[in-house]
Amino acid sequence: MEIHFFMFMNPPTATAQERQVKIIHGKPIFYEPEQVKKAKLMIMDGLMGNVPKEPITGPIKLTTLWCFPKGKSHKDKEWRVTKPDTDNLQKMLKDCMTKMHFWKDDAQVVHEEVGKVWAADPAGIMISIETLGRYMDG
């Protein structure tokens, strides 16, 4: 099975790594800041029309290209070498995809390719999901 789609949006720069902690009655309480909640909602809204009818089973390859809107100081398709880090972006995306039942567990993602670029147009997130057979078959 293969699924390919592009979510037209200005990709969020807030990530799940930005959780905050408060100490209440001597115990740490972790919470998500408002910008992280908004980023997750934006991503889930973009994923909405692409959720498979049934959660994908078995091993998965996930390919993602984060296309951030470029300013005057960057060229189209130039690599974005500034924060947020790709691993933090991917963590939030996979958490959202798990919550929306693309698969049963994001541990099924056994192979990933991820990049981030500055883009003139369109900005957004390109996603490709592919189910995999056994490693090194064929």
Backbone as a chain_set.jsonl record, in Angstrom:
{"seq": "MEIHFFMFMNPPTATAQERQVKIIHGKPIFYEPEQVKKAKLMIMDGLMGNVPKEPITGPIKLTTLWCFPKGKSHKDKEWRVTKPDTDNLQKMLKDCMTKMHFWKDDAQVVHEEVGKVWAADPAGIMISIETLGRYMDG", "coords": {"N": [[0.843, -1.173, 0.0], [0.491, 2.221, -0.759], [0.536, 5.636, 0.098], [0.291, 8.965, -0.797], [0.553, 12.411, -0.255], [0.076, 16.003, -0.07], [0.168, 18.513, 2.291], [-1.089, 21.588, 2.264], [0.117, 24.311, 3.825], [1.512, 26.638, 6.201], [4.095, 25.223, 7.67], [4.119, 24.286, 11.099], [6.354, 25.595, 13.586], [6.587, 25.086, 16.211], [7.206, 22.424, 18.46], [6.764, 19.085, 19.836], [8.747, 18.8, 21.693], [8.796, 21.045, 23.174], [7.494, 20.946, 25.578], [6.374, 22.001, 28.789], [7.146, 22.403, 32.29], [5.739, 22.444, 35.51], [6.021, 22.96, 38.982], [4.054, 21.593, 41.346], [2.876, 21.426, 44.511], [5.317, 20.286, 45.202], [5.699, 18.38, 43.233], [6.578, 17.507, 39.889], [4.732, 18.688, 37.126], [3.887, 18.089, 33.893], [3.126, 19.859, 30.925], [1.564, 20.931, 27.829], [2.465, 23.777, 26.001], [0.421, 26.46, 24.718], [1.045, 27.09, 21.995], [2.058, 24.676, 21.037], [-0.141, 22.982, 21.243], [-1.792, 24.247, 19.355], [-0.245, 23.845, 17.048], [-0.337, 21.042, 16.784], [-3.102, 20.703, 16.336], [-3.311, 22.035, 13.878], [-1.763, 20.382, 12.231], [-3.215, 17.964, 12.437], [-5.605, 18.761, 11.295], [-4.752, 19.18, 8.66], [-4.1, 16.562, 7.994], [-6.522, 15.291, 7.942], [-8.211, 14.599, 5.592], [-6.832, 12.463, 4.529], [-6.614, 10.134, 5.94], [-6.345, 6.651, 6.171], [-8.888, 4.125, 5.475], [-8.771, 1.934, 7.196], [-6.515, 1.337, 9.91], [-3.057, 1.191, 9.037], [-1.209, -1.811, 8.831], [1.665, -3.673, 9.956], [5.183, -3.22, 8.935], [6.354, 0.098, 8.148], [7.379, 2.608, 5.809], [8.151, 5.95, 6.087], [8.165, 8.942, 4.451], [9.019, 12.285, 4.487], [8.801, 15.697, 3.602], [9.4, 18.808, 4.716], [8.279, 21.876, 3.873], [9.066, 25.019, 4.227], [7.886, 28.412, 4.2], [9.757, 30.623, 2.27], [11.836, 33.433, 2.981], [13.211, 36.64, 2.078], [15.918, 36.189, 2.234], [16.546, 33.602, 1.503], [16.862, 30.929, -0.905], [14.644, 29.303, -3.232], [13.891, 25.958, -2.516], [16.19, 25.618, -1.052], [18.086, 24.02, 1.465], [16.844, 23.977, 4.777], [18.575, 24.891, 7.468], [18.166, 25.555, 10.055], [16.54, 25.673, 13.298], [13.201, 24.35, 13.646], [14.486, 21.107, 14.668], [14.649, 18.2, 12.554], [14.006, 15.729, 13.753], [12.41, 16.446, 15.922], [10.256, 17.673, 14.627], [9.244, 15.462, 13.219], [8.494, 13.761, 15.31], [6.244, 15.011, 16.454], [4.531, 14.995, 14.211], [4.252, 12.195, 13.736], [3.054, 11.44, 16.154], [0.59, 12.748, 15.892], [-0.372, 11.431, 13.605], [-0.63, 8.854, 14.6], [-2.594, 9.259, 16.548], [-4.696, 9.834, 14.865], [-5.166, 7.452, 13.656], [-3.675, 6.456, 11.427], [-1.997, 4.347, 11.566], [-1.507, 1.609, 13.893], [0.45, 1.993, 15.842], [3.169, 4.214, 16.21], [5.575, 2.956, 16.308], [5.632, 1.185, 14.264], [6.731, 2.491, 12.147], [9.479, 1.93, 10.507], [11.396, 2.775, 8.815], [12.64, 5.849, 7.836], [12.656, 8.858, 5.951], [13.526, 12.154, 5.952], [13.293, 15.614, 5.334], [13.955, 19.167, 5.252], [13.135, 22.203, 3.785], [13.459, 25.519, 2.378], [10.817, 27.055, 0.731], [9.492, 28.567, -2.178], [6.902, 28.411, -3.215], [4.574, 25.827, -3.282], [4.103, 26.254, 0.262], [4.262, 23.781, 2.805], [3.66, 20.351, 3.816], [4.995, 17.484, 2.573], [4.053, 14.186, 2.288], [4.712, 10.736, 2.302], [3.705, 7.437, 2.517], [4.529, 4.109, 2.857], [3.948, 0.661, 2.791], [5.966, -2.001, 3.936], [7.764, -4.989, 3.029], [9.575, -7.867, 4.088], [12.834, -7.148, 5.373], [15.4, -6.547, 3.065], [14.327, -8.248, 1.125], [13.782, -9.413, -2.187]], "CA": [[0.0, 0.0, 0.0], [1.199, 3.5, -0.781], [-0.274, 6.845, 0.246], [1.091, 10.172, -1.032], [-0.246, 13.628, -0.238], [0.736, 17.254, 0.304], [-0.67, 19.363, 3.129], [-0.809, 22.999, 2.003], [0.085, 25.082, 5.071], [2.803, 27.078, 6.728], [4.365, 24.217, 8.701], [4.38, 24.854, 12.423], [7.718, 25.483, 14.093], [6.492, 24.577, 17.584], [7.312, 20.966, 18.454], [6.421, 18.395, 21.079], [9.877, 18.94, 22.617], [8.641, 22.294, 23.91], [6.667, 20.761, 26.771], [6.774, 22.796, 29.952], [6.961, 21.73, 33.571], [5.44, 23.267, 36.683], [6.119, 22.217, 40.236], [2.848, 21.813, 42.144], [2.976, 20.639, 45.754], [6.58, 19.565, 45.19], [5.745, 17.362, 42.174], [6.595, 18.088, 38.545], [3.555, 18.482, 36.276], [4.241, 18.451, 32.522], [1.984, 20.315, 30.121], [1.896, 21.469, 26.508], [2.139, 25.183, 25.812], [-0.655, 26.721, 23.755], [1.515, 27.033, 20.608], [2.213, 23.263, 20.676], [-1.51, 22.501, 21.021], [-2.245, 24.802, 18.072], [0.519, 23.178, 15.985], [-0.9, 19.701, 16.629], [-4.415, 20.842, 15.7], [-3.078, 22.396, 12.484], [-1.306, 19.183, 11.535], [-4.314, 17.005, 12.362], [-6.548, 19.298, 10.313], [-4.186, 18.896, 7.342], [-4.106, 15.104, 7.773], [-7.906, 14.818, 7.99], [-8.738, 13.967, 4.383], [-5.904, 11.453, 4.031], [-6.577, 8.996, 6.855], [-6.842, 5.431, 5.516], [-10.128, 3.573, 6.037], [-8.344, 1.076, 8.296], [-5.111, 1.607, 10.251], [-2.066, 0.399, 8.317], [-0.563, -2.817, 9.67], [2.995, -4.086, 9.529], [6.234, -2.204, 8.87], [6.043, 1.266, 7.316], [8.382, 3.613, 5.456], [7.56, 7.287, 6.09], [9.01, 9.96, 3.83], [8.426, 13.594, 4.756], [9.551, 16.9, 3.251], [8.817, 19.998, 5.329], [8.544, 23.012, 2.979], [8.776, 26.244, 4.965], [7.862, 29.578, 3.313], [11.052, 31.308, 2.255], [11.875, 34.888, 3.043], [14.074, 37.248, 1.061], [17.321, 35.78, 2.365], [16.728, 32.198, 1.131], [16.485, 30.544, -2.26], [13.673, 28.23, -3.333], [14.418, 24.583, -2.366], [17.431, 25.613, -0.279], [17.916, 23.294, 2.721], [16.662, 24.79, 5.985], [19.533, 24.367, 8.444], [17.853, 26.167, 11.345], [15.505, 24.974, 14.072], [13.241, 23.172, 14.498], [15.18, 19.916, 14.186], [13.761, 17.258, 11.864], [13.495, 14.676, 14.648], [11.328, 17.017, 16.721], [9.112, 17.835, 13.719], [8.713, 14.139, 12.918], [7.861, 13.209, 16.507], [4.896, 15.569, 16.563], [3.754, 14.501, 13.081], [3.911, 10.787, 13.964], [2.089, 11.397, 17.255], [-0.702, 13.138, 15.311], [-0.811, 10.372, 12.699], [-1.06, 7.741, 15.448], [-3.867, 9.665, 17.157], [-5.726, 9.821, 13.819], [-5.295, 6.058, 13.213], [-3.003, 6.068, 10.191], [-1.45, 3.045, 11.939], [-1.827, 1.322, 15.298], [1.502, 2.516, 16.711], [4.242, 4.782, 15.377], [6.711, 2.025, 16.3], [5.58, 0.502, 12.967], [7.581, 3.239, 11.214], [10.8, 1.306, 10.66], [12.324, 3.448, 7.902], [12.204, 7.236, 7.635], [13.447, 9.857, 5.237], [12.927, 13.443, 6.277], [14.065, 16.793, 4.956], [13.267, 20.452, 5.42], [13.628, 23.176, 2.813], [12.753, 26.783, 2.179], [10.073, 26.907, -0.518], [8.813, 29.765, -2.669], [5.488, 28.084, -3.288], [3.764, 26.058, -2.089], [4.591, 25.825, 1.57], [3.462, 22.68, 3.312], [4.332, 19.124, 4.229], [4.824, 16.388, 1.633], [4.102, 12.937, 3.047], [4.583, 9.487, 1.563], [3.66, 6.281, 3.406], [4.64, 2.879, 2.073], [4.096, -0.546, 3.594], [7.183, -2.728, 3.569], [7.855, -6.43, 3.271], [10.732, -8.221, 4.908], [14.066, -6.415, 5.069], [16.314, -7.113, 2.073], [13.681, -9.152, 0.173], [13.668, -8.991, -3.57]], "C": [[0.89, 1.239, 0.0], [0.189, 4.631, -0.678], [0.66, 8.03, 0.067], [0.153, 11.375, -0.978], [0.599, 14.815, 0.201], [-0.254, 18.069, 1.116], [-0.248, 20.813, 2.901], [-0.993, 23.788, 3.293], [1.455, 25.683, 5.313], [3.116, 26.111, 7.857], [4.668, 24.862, 10.046], [5.848, 24.664, 12.821], [7.741, 25.069, 15.561], [6.526, 23.058, 17.511], [6.967, 20.394, 19.816], [7.53, 18.518, 22.121], [9.736, 20.178, 23.497], [7.707, 22.163, 25.105], [7.254, 21.564, 27.923], [6.538, 21.975, 31.212], [6.68, 22.776, 34.641], [5.636, 22.377, 37.898], [4.897, 22.59, 41.068], [2.9, 20.854, 43.326], [4.214, 19.752, 45.737], [6.713, 18.501, 44.111], [5.757, 18.044, 40.806], [5.333, 17.705, 37.763], [3.935, 18.988, 34.876], [2.984, 18.858, 31.766], [2.488, 20.859, 28.792], [1.53, 22.943, 26.451], [1.081, 25.346, 24.709], [-0.187, 26.611, 22.308], [1.72, 25.598, 20.136], [0.834, 22.655, 20.411], [-2.031, 22.978, 19.671], [-1.535, 24.114, 16.901], [-0.035, 21.78, 15.726], [-2.257, 19.753, 15.94], [-4.275, 21.18, 14.218], [-2.67, 21.169, 11.678], [-2.454, 18.184, 11.384], [-5.383, 17.47, 11.374], [-6.053, 19.009, 8.889], [-4.21, 17.418, 6.994], [-5.513, 14.572, 7.509], [-8.378, 14.067, 6.743], [-7.89, 12.832, 3.842], [-5.804, 10.213, 4.907], [-7.102, 7.753, 6.131], [-8.095, 4.898, 6.22], [-9.859, 2.685, 7.25], [-6.898, 1.433, 8.642], [-4.176, 0.658, 9.49], [-1.428, -0.581, 9.293], [0.821, -3.123, 9.112], [3.979, -2.932, 9.469], [5.943, -1.128, 7.824], [7.299, 2.085, 7.045], [7.646, 4.944, 5.375], [8.564, 8.275, 5.517], [8.3, 11.304, 3.977], [9.357, 14.705, 4.283], [8.781, 18.095, 3.79], [9.238, 21.193, 4.481], [8.093, 24.299, 3.673], [8.787, 27.441, 4.012], [9.17, 30.362, 3.413], [10.862, 32.804, 2.374], [12.793, 35.406, 1.951], [15.503, 36.726, 1.105], [17.576, 34.317, 1.978], [16.279, 31.963, -0.299], [15.464, 29.412, -2.191], [14.391, 26.882, -3.316], [15.798, 24.537, -1.715], [17.151, 24.874, 1.032], [17.756, 24.268, 3.881], [17.535, 24.177, 7.071], [19.358, 25.017, 9.821], [16.765, 25.352, 12.043], [14.138, 25.241, 13.454], [13.968, 21.997, 13.839], [14.18, 18.954, 13.548], [13.204, 16.194, 12.807], [12.347, 15.193, 15.514], [10.072, 17.238, 15.878], [8.437, 16.483, 13.486], [7.977, 13.546, 14.113], [6.431, 13.721, 16.626], [4.005, 15.044, 15.434], [3.313, 13.049, 13.325], [2.923, 10.631, 15.12], [0.686, 11.738, 16.735], [-1.244, 12.036, 14.404], [-1.272, 9.138, 13.481], [-2.43, 8.046, 16.044], [-5.014, 9.582, 16.144], [-5.875, 8.449, 13.159], [-4.778, 5.799, 11.806], [-2.438, 4.656, 10.365], [-1.808, 2.816, 13.396], [-0.826, 1.961, 16.24], [2.624, 3.068, 15.84], [5.531, 3.966, 15.451], [6.745, 1.223, 14.999], [6.425, 1.222, 11.92], [9.014, 2.767, 11.442], [11.85, 1.951, 9.768], [11.773, 4.84, 7.644], [13.198, 8.002, 6.783], [12.756, 11.182, 5.496], [13.871, 14.558, 5.852], [13.264, 18.04, 5.246], [13.946, 21.467, 4.516], [12.858, 24.483, 2.946], [12.074, 26.66, 0.826], [9.387, 28.217, -0.893], [7.302, 29.524, -2.666], [5.355, 26.669, -3.807], [4.498, 25.648, -0.824], [3.699, 24.679, 2.025], [4.315, 21.495, 3.708], [3.981, 18.024, 3.229], [5.023, 15.086, 2.401], [3.889, 11.756, 2.115], [4.675, 8.339, 2.568], [3.667, 5.04, 2.526], [4.745, 1.701, 3.029], [5.266, -1.345, 3.047], [7.025, -4.218, 3.819], [9.028, -6.69, 4.193], [11.947, -7.421, 4.455], [14.92, -7.215, 4.097], [15.655, -8.152, 1.157], [13.754, -8.55, -1.226], [14.942, -8.59, -4.149]], "O": [[1.914, 1.284, 0.681], [-0.877, 4.587, -1.291], [1.708, 8.096, 0.709], [-0.918, 11.358, -1.584], [1.683, 14.659, 0.763], [-1.384, 18.292, 0.683], [0.842, 21.212, 3.31], [-2.109, 23.924, 3.796], [2.441, 25.278, 4.695], [2.472, 26.166, 8.904], [5.384, 25.861, 10.121], [6.489, 23.687, 12.432], [8.8, 24.739, 16.096], [5.942, 22.466, 16.604], [6.888, 21.112, 20.813], [7.273, 18.355, 23.313], [10.481, 20.338, 24.463], [7.184, 23.164, 25.594], [8.464, 21.773, 28.011], [5.818, 20.977, 31.194], [7.295, 23.842, 34.674], [5.431, 21.165, 37.826], [4.721, 23.747, 41.448], [2.961, 19.636, 43.159], [4.176, 18.611, 46.198], [7.717, 17.791, 44.064], [5.048, 19.025, 40.582], [4.927, 16.543, 37.747], [4.261, 20.161, 34.697], [1.916, 18.273, 31.947], [3.661, 21.2, 28.641], [0.415, 23.323, 26.81], [0.892, 24.456, 23.879], [-0.924, 26.1, 21.465], [1.571, 25.322, 18.945], [0.665, 21.895, 19.457], [-2.64, 22.208, 18.928], [-2.158, 23.833, 15.877], [-0.186, 21.377, 14.572], [-2.537, 18.941, 15.058], [-5.033, 20.673, 13.391], [-3.171, 20.945, 10.576], [-2.639, 17.619, 10.306], [-5.996, 16.648, 10.693], [-6.839, 18.637, 8.018], [-4.328, 17.058, 5.822], [-5.669, 13.507, 6.911], [-8.908, 12.964, 6.873], [-8.206, 12.287, 2.784], [-4.987, 9.331, 4.639], [-8.182, 7.793, 5.541], [-8.332, 5.179, 7.395], [-10.627, 2.686, 8.212], [-6.129, 1.797, 7.752], [-4.475, -0.525, 9.325], [-1.142, -0.232, 10.438], [1.105, -2.863, 7.942], [3.674, -1.816, 9.888], [5.37, -1.399, 6.769], [8.162, 2.242, 7.909], [6.637, 5.059, 4.679], [9.672, 8.423, 6.032], [7.126, 11.438, 3.632], [10.562, 14.661, 4.533], [7.653, 18.362, 3.375], [10.428, 21.491, 4.382], [6.906, 24.624, 3.704], [9.615, 27.485, 3.102], [9.621, 30.712, 4.503], [9.861, 33.364, 1.927], [13.112, 34.684, 1.006], [16.223, 36.814, 0.11], [18.702, 33.837, 2.108], [15.44, 32.685, -0.837], [15.422, 28.658, -1.219], [15.382, 26.692, -4.021], [16.498, 23.529, -1.815], [16.102, 25.075, 1.645], [18.462, 25.274, 3.952], [17.266, 23.071, 7.54], [20.277, 25.027, 10.639], [16.155, 24.463, 11.45], [13.948, 26.268, 12.802], [14.051, 21.908, 12.614], [13.017, 18.897, 13.945], [12.047, 15.797, 12.672], [11.411, 14.449, 15.806], [8.957, 17.019, 16.35], [7.212, 16.372, 13.549], [6.946, 12.896, 13.944], [5.511, 12.942, 16.873], [2.851, 14.688, 15.672], [2.143, 12.715, 13.142], [2.044, 9.772, 15.064], [-0.289, 11.082, 17.102], [-2.439, 11.741, 14.429], [-2.207, 8.454, 13.062], [-3.318, 7.194, 16.045], [-6.155, 9.298, 16.509], [-6.634, 8.306, 12.2], [-5.368, 5.013, 11.065], [-2.408, 3.87, 9.418], [-2.343, 3.703, 14.061], [-1.197, 2.423, 17.32], [2.99, 2.453, 14.839], [6.484, 4.257, 14.727], [7.776, 0.641, 14.662], [6.795, 0.624, 10.91], [9.669, 3.14, 12.415], [13.046, 1.713, 9.933], [10.607, 5.006, 7.285], [14.411, 7.817, 6.884], [11.55, 11.317, 5.286], [15.089, 14.451, 5.996], [12.053, 17.985, 5.459], [15.172, 21.575, 4.487], [11.778, 24.546, 3.533], [12.695, 26.204, -0.134], [8.785, 28.885, -0.052], [6.532, 30.347, -2.17], [6.043, 26.352, -4.777], [5.394, 24.804, -0.847], [2.521, 24.619, 1.671], [5.524, 21.613, 3.908], [2.812, 17.678, 3.061], [6.034, 14.904, 3.079], [3.007, 11.771, 1.256], [5.608, 8.278, 3.368], [2.901, 4.939, 1.568], [5.536, 1.732, 3.972], [5.518, -1.359, 1.842], [6.268, -4.65, 4.689], [9.42, -5.829, 4.981], [12.063, -7.064, 3.283], [15.135, -8.413, 4.284], [16.37, -8.879, 0.467], [13.783, -7.332, -1.401], [14.996, -8.207, -5.318]]}, "num_chains": 1, "name": "protein.A"}
